[in-house]
């Protein structure tokens, strides 16, 4: 069990070291990326909605409802 905590402490130390080497985005870059993600999610939601309605229409036509 002692070995586990020693390994875990070493792991956390390595994670801290890696986090210092990461190039974090500035505020403007983060804002731009957020806008791109929100726009993509909106486009994906609209596409999914349209596909769902088309499939629903086709199934209703086949079923005769």
Steps between C-alpha positions, in 0.01 A plus 500: 500500500792731574628438148165607355510839674861556394411426136191720522704787643749461216217497248354823639844659489533407132153636426590831665817520291311429177234760584772764525621417147156525340442807285165621630280703260456870557158656557440588135595154373278336762208726402542420130519126568188517715307675222609233249388220733161661569443560127592141417264366768218718364562379142513140618174543695321649198633223273387233745155662528456514121615138456263389775205677338581356155527146641176553695324616180628200301398253771153657525459481122602133499281414799206688349440716804 
